[in-house]
Amino acid sequence: KRRRRQMNPGPELDMLIAEKVMKFSEIGMALPIRQFSINIEDAWDVLEKIHELPEKPVCAVQKGLIPNHWLVVVYWPLIARFPAIHGKTAPHAICLAALEAFGAWPTDGATQDD
């Protein structure tokens, strides 16, 4: 496995979501155009994209146990997989969960031990 690069909320994450999850570049829309990792209304559209995947995952978004963090759990009922993703805010956590769901995490090239 490759280690995931830490992604903070902001334009870099928004651009990645626009391209890899929302597929805006494939339909000719200019990038970046929305604040997916900061604005909950934009992040909600990202959450809906996760629900549209063929595997029909179910997502739960909640305030995390870690102070000032949110948790998104993506449950894949057909393959019994449910990664839990933490973020600084609800929109941030939703975007990170989308990267996981779409297999679009940028990597730092290092290997993971687990």
Residue pairs with C-beta under 8 A, 6 or more apart in sequence:
1 111
1 112
1 114
2 107
2 108
2 109
2 110
2 111
2 112
3 107
3 108
3 109
3 110
3 111
3 112
4 105
4 106
4 107
4 108
5 105
5 106
5 107
5 108
7 13
7 16
7 95
7 96
7 99
7 106
8 88
8 92
9 37
9 38
9 87
9 88
9 89
9 91
9 92
9 95
10 37
10 38
11 32
13 36
13 37
13 92
13 95
14 32
14 34
14 35
14 36
14 37
14 38
14 95
15 31
15 32
16 99
16 104
16 106
17 36
17 37
17 46
17 95
17 98
17 99
18 24
18 25
18 29
18 31
18 32
18 33
18 34
18 36
19 25
19 31
20 99
20 102
20 104
21 46
21 49
21 50
21 98
21 99
21 102
21 104
22 36
22 45
22 46
22 49
24 30
24 31
24 33
25 31
34 42
34 45
35 42
35 91
36 42
36 43
36 45
36 46
36 91
36 94
36 95
37 43
37 91
37 92
37 95
38 89
38 91
38 92
39 91
40 90
40 91
42 91
43 90
43 91
43 94
43 95
44 94
46 94
46 95
46 98
47 59
47 61
47 94
47 98
49 98
50 57
50 59
50 74
50 97
50 98
50 101
50 102
51 57
51 58
51 59
53 101
53 102
55 76
55 78
55 79
56 77
56 78
57 74
57 75
57 76
57 77
57 101
58 74
58 75
58 77
59 72
59 73
59 74
59 75
59 94
59 97
60 71
60 72
60 73
60 75
61 70
61 71
61 72
61 90
61 93
61 94
62 70
62 71
63 69
63 70
63 71
64 70
64 71
64 86
64 93
65 71
66 86
68 88
69 86
69 87
69 88
69 93
70 86
70 87
70 88
70 89
70 90
70 92
70 93
71 84
71 85
71 86
71 93
72 84
72 85
72 87
72 93
72 94
72 96
72 97
73 82
73 83
73 84
73 85
74 82
74 83
74 85
74 97
74 100
74 101
75 81
75 82
76 82
83 97
83 100
85 93
85 96
85 97
85 100
86 93
86 96
87 93
87 94
87 95
87 96
98 104
99 105
